[in-house]
Structure formats: structure tokens, C-alpha cells
């Protein structure tokens, strides 16, 4: 029987357990039916077979992103999107243009600004007032951990010098206590909760835009790391209609202002619809280092003894994780600081002590700082290290907003991918897009080089580099394992689903410093092209 799709004149990097490099592969009815030499696929070529001559290009398994926010990213793309701006002036010009082009918009909302554009990482309300003063403005930071608002928004929402800081955030203030315009972490909700809810049609439009972008960089499956009821409804509608072409695990958002009383609601929301499953729970245990909310074991420099925030009381966290684990949920924890990582590991240890081992495949994302004593605990507890490699480099937020304020010992424990690998820790990888680029090859470049593509800066903690195959595996089979998809995806093997990526070059044939320039030419899901021509 003839194949529907054939790739020949490889390399075909299967990334299987033996790291086999083949020359050709064939696909029939959405599955891989042959992997081998050109001669093995020739008999399968018929009049209707699409034949792709690799000719020096490469075929890889489809990439899988272990921590990403495509619906949120897509909504930003169709609103006031600042991701293409290079500095504060460009951002302000884009905001002014968006407001001019959308006079009917009740609020100006969107995001994508970067902290390094502003002194201290804190843009002011006055800057926004100068370009939009007649309507409220709420723009989320690129990393999602704060918001920039104008005076009109603060007034409408009743946020004043008398408003106390919430327990999980901080209001940046002027000298007299008046809100300055930057709202950190949970303080952003003081304004965000007043925003008009996006319509179901807007949610679907955002999901479609986000999915197109992910497919364009070779991503065929992902874990959405913040699924609220509105996002879940969009995924379910897309899965039912056929709009959803990616394979998605939705991590249901744990409301840190509530407790175990929300667990029955999460159970009710656990569903499988087509390619979408809600089998994971996302708990945000701390913030980020740049605004001093990441939970550390040592105080921030010049921070008056501040060691960051644990958003969930560690004792309560242990109880929550134990209950969720017993119910068969995977738990996906955000931990940037080393104290937060330790608190998450302690929670997983408590769950194992009470429930025994499970196949829930818990994971901890970000891991900017990990105490050396905790590195081997990941493997001992079968907890996956969910890396965002693109951050492990010298760049403005690291050099201007992090290194000057981190305790020197903690600064040397950042993004310890090499130590985790050498300790036998399972690795997965993701982008956290729209916080940073969704392009896996940019993340792979930093994982291998510990520097941003094209950067003249020295390598950042070069002992923590990992090799190319390990980096590729983290973005393919590693994330497939986290998402319980490794039996059918993550490698190119006979019988598996034909989720594949065609690249413009063989990543193994170029110098390491050129990896970030690798381009995805075509992306396939079930052997059907979802990107490229």
C-alpha cells in the first residue's frame, strides 16, 4: 500500500532511545510506517504520494512546549501588542497609535513591554497619561508578572494611596504613597478584575492566532500553563470544531486566594475533548526575581531583608499537592527562586510519603535559582525539571535587574541545567511565550551556548551548558513524557503519529553558535501540513 507522504535523502533525526539517524521516512493515514534508507521507502511511493526531498535539510520530531500561554499571547496579538517595540519610546508610540485606531475601545488593554526599558523596571502612569488620558489603560508586562496602568485606570478602580498592598503583590508608589503606575504580581488584579471579559469569539480568535504562531516554529503539542474557565471553553470549542490542531494539556489554574475548597470544581473541569485534556493543575508558588517577589533562601541585596514571596503557605502547599496527587492530577509548579523550588519539592515528597509513587509526572517550571542540595531531589522524587532555556544568558533583565540584587551565592546557582542533567533529572523544555520567544531553536541555542543568538556577551555560567541532543530531546520526547504523549509522539518511530518538523538545515551540521538561526520550513500534525507550503 502506498504512503501518503515520504521524506527521503535525509538526515532524519529520530531522537529515539538509540539516537538513530535515518535517511528516509514514510507516513500513511497519519502515522509513521517506515523509517530507514531511501530504498525502504521507494516501494511506498505511488501516484498520490507527496514526496519531500530533504536535500541537506533535516526532519525532526515535532517540538512540544512544556510551559506556554498561547491563548493569552494570541489575545495580546489582536489587542495593543508591544512585543515588537524595542524601547519605551516605541512602546508609547504603539500605544498612541492603537488608541487612535480603536476609538470605540472602552479600555486600552494588551501587553508586551519589557522592564529594562524603564528606570528600575517600573514605568509610570504619567508616561501613559501623556498618550492616553481619556480611557483606562492596562498593559501586562512581557513576563506576565506586573501591569502598567494610567491614572484613569487607577481612578476608575479605586486604587489610591490608601489602598494597601495585597498579600501576593506590591503597588509601586510615588514618594507620597500615590500609586506610581506599575502594579507587581497580585496587585495587577486590583485593576485587571475590572477589564471587560473577552467574548468567546475573541478567545477563539486568540487561540487560533497563538496556535498559528506555535506551528510556525515547529510546535505540535504543548501544555498551556494557565487555563481558566474561559480559556478552557475556547479549547473545548476548538477541539470539537476541528480548529485545534495541536495536542494540548491544559493546566487548570490554582486560585491562590482560595484553598482546598476549589478542588471539587477542578475535578468537575477535568475533561478530554479531542486533542485537549485538562489533567494538570498549575500552582504559582512565587513571582520573579526582577521585582523581588521570587522566593529565595537569602535576602535580595539592598532589599531591607526581603526574601521574596511564597504565594501559597508551604504547609498548605504540601496538603494541596498531596490531595491533588491522590486524585490523579499532575501538578505543575511555577518556582523561580530556590526557596520556592524547595517548597515544591517538599510538597512532592509529602505526597509520595502519604500516597506512594505515582505516574502523575509532576514538574517544576522556570527554576532560575536552585540550591545545590535540592538538585538531586528532582530525580529522587521523579520530578521533571521544566526548563525555559532562553532565559539562561546575559541580557538586560539579567544584567541590570537581577545580578545586581541577587545574593552572590544564589547568582551562581541560576538555571543549573547541566547539574540537573548530570544528576539524572528528567528534563522538559518550554518557552513561557509570550514572556519570551516561542521559537525552540532560540531556546536550544541558549541551552547549548548559554548566550543569546548573535550576542557578543560571554557565556552565562558555562558549566551549565547541555549538549544539542539533550536540548532537542527536552523539546520533544521530554515534554511528550510530561504530557503522557510519549507512546505516540516525541520521536520518529514506526507506529507513532506523524507530528514532524522540516528545518532549513541540519542542526548537527552547523556550528553551535549558528543553531539559533535554524528555520522551520514546514510543520506536520498527523502527517498533515499545518505550517509551510
Secondary structure, DSSP 8 states (H G I E B T S, - for coil): ---SEEEESS-EE---TT--EESEEEEETTEEEEEE-HHHHHTT--TT-EEEE-TT-EEEE-EEEEEE-HHHHHHHHTSEE-TT--SHHHHHHHHHHHHHH-TT-SEEEEEEE-GGGSGGG---HHHHHTT--SSEEEEEETTSSEEEE-HHHHHHTT--TT----TTEEEEE-TTS-EEEEEEEGGGHHHHTTS----HHHHHHHHHHHHHHHHHTTEEEEEEEEE-HHHHHHHHHHHHHT---SEEEEEEE--TTS-GGGHHHHHHT--EETTEEEEEEEEE----GGGT-S--SS--TTSTT-----SS-HHHHHHHHHHHHHTT-EEEEEE-SHHHHHHHHHHHHHHHHHH---S---EEEE-SB--HHHHHHHHHTT-EEEE-GGGSS--HHHHHHTTTTS-HHHHTTBT-HHHHHHTT--EEE---TTSS---HHHHHHHHHHSS-TT--S--SSGGG---HHHHHHIIIIIHHHHTT-TTTSSS--TTSB--EEEESS-GGGS-GGGGGG--EEEEEETTEEEE--
